[in-house]
């Protein structure tokens, strides 16, 4: 393909080059959607093929790409997007990723609230939408240092309010408009508002009902982050029928959900084979079948919410891919018990949208390390709008500078 690359990358040219080269090693024609495992290549042929691709596309290809995109169609699309990123390297294409439950802490975003009028205004709008359902000010809950922010009925509205206010501060005040959005667990609701699929009042109703109903489930459930692959985690949990995978955050970052006693036994099994794990600061077994008792009440309370289709690419962590259908009550009901397919959704977003930057929207950086692992060394600039509990307007100004936005307007 040397000397024939298009001025505006066309994945058909990449696909044609890949088809010809793969057919040479496979000694037959290979279909565009045929999986790598079916090409019939031995280890020598596969290494030679990888070497050829590296020589031809040195600046936009990593050896791991062939495993992450194991069909000609997927790999061609990936290479075309990478080529486009290089040719338009000065253009900022930011994707927003909204953090889920577990990132909350007392006085989260207090520095931004103190120093930025725009953030105060958007947090107040979220507070006004939430108050009729919560019966109290979510802003006061956040800023007073109240430890009850860790109670599910309060955690979920508080995280939604913070995610919404942070995103709208970037979008409406600083002109950072996302090319795509993705939400982790409860973060999907704020992502849906930014994507135009839910109104702020409807999202507030959903998040408050969701948190309140979950809070009243019996205690005894929990979640445990492990350094295991999904297969290792599932194998360790095989003897615990109520323990299931709650989230897959990266290649060796699987979260298990279930009764605390069962999780303790799984933890011992993982430790016996040298795999570390730690319990998350949650009160229930979220993203698991143990949430099933919530769904009838939630569906009834949310039946009048008319979710629409997203107006920009929305990457669903329920399905692990872009989701263009209306985000109706049925979607949000299914989301309660479904595992979070973060790795699948993030990988597809990075491949299909080729963002130059991925911005984690939440009160502290939780997903940014996973995003960097998924994206690889040549991936986009991954940064968090709030890196730590102490993040303030000075830190946000640095984020905006990297996004070629601003200047930041303070009080």
Number of C-alpha atoms within 10 A of each C-alpha: 12 7 5 7 14 13 9 11 18 17 22 13 16 22 21 15 17 23 19 13 17 22 14 14 18 16 12 13 14 22 13 16 11 13 16 17 10 11 19 14 16 10 9 10 15 18 13 12 19 19 14 15 19 15 11 14 16 11 13 20 20 16 12 10 16 19 13 15 20 16 23 25 21 22 23 23 21 26 23 26 22 25 24 17 22 14 13 13 11 10 13 19 21 23 26 25 29 30 30 23 21 15 20 23 20 17 21 27 25 20 16 22 20 15 16 17 15 23 24 18 15 20 25 17 16 25 24 19 18 27 17 14 16 20 8 14 16 25 21 12 19 25 16 14 14 13 12 14 23 20 14 22 21 21 27 25 30 29 29 30 28 26 30 27 25 25 28 23 21 22 14 12 16 18 15 22 17 23 19 27 27 31 28 25 25 24 23 26 29 34 30 28 21 26 22 17 25 25 18 22 16 18 24 28 20 25 27 24 23 26 21 21 17 24 17 12 16 10 13 12 22 22 28 24 21 22 19 22 18 21 12 16 25 18 14 20 23 13 12 17 9 17 27 24 23 25 28 23 26 24 14 17 19 25 27 32 28 28 20 20 14 18 25 15 15 24 23 15 16 21 12 10 9 11 17 14 22 13 17 16 14 17 19 24 27 25 26 24 18 21 19 15 13 21 20 11 13 21 20 11 15 22 12 11 18 14 22 17 18 23 13 16 21 28 29 27 27 26 16 20 21 19 17 16 13 15 19 18 20 14 14 23 21 15 21 24 21 22 25 28 22 27 23 20 25 28 19 20 24 23 22 18 18 24 26 22 20 28 27 27 32 32 28 23 19 20 24 21 15 18 26 18 14 19 18 12 10 12 21 21 18 20 21 25 24 25 20 17 18 15 18 20 19 13 17 19 18 16 19 18 13 14 22 15 17 18 12 18 13 14 9
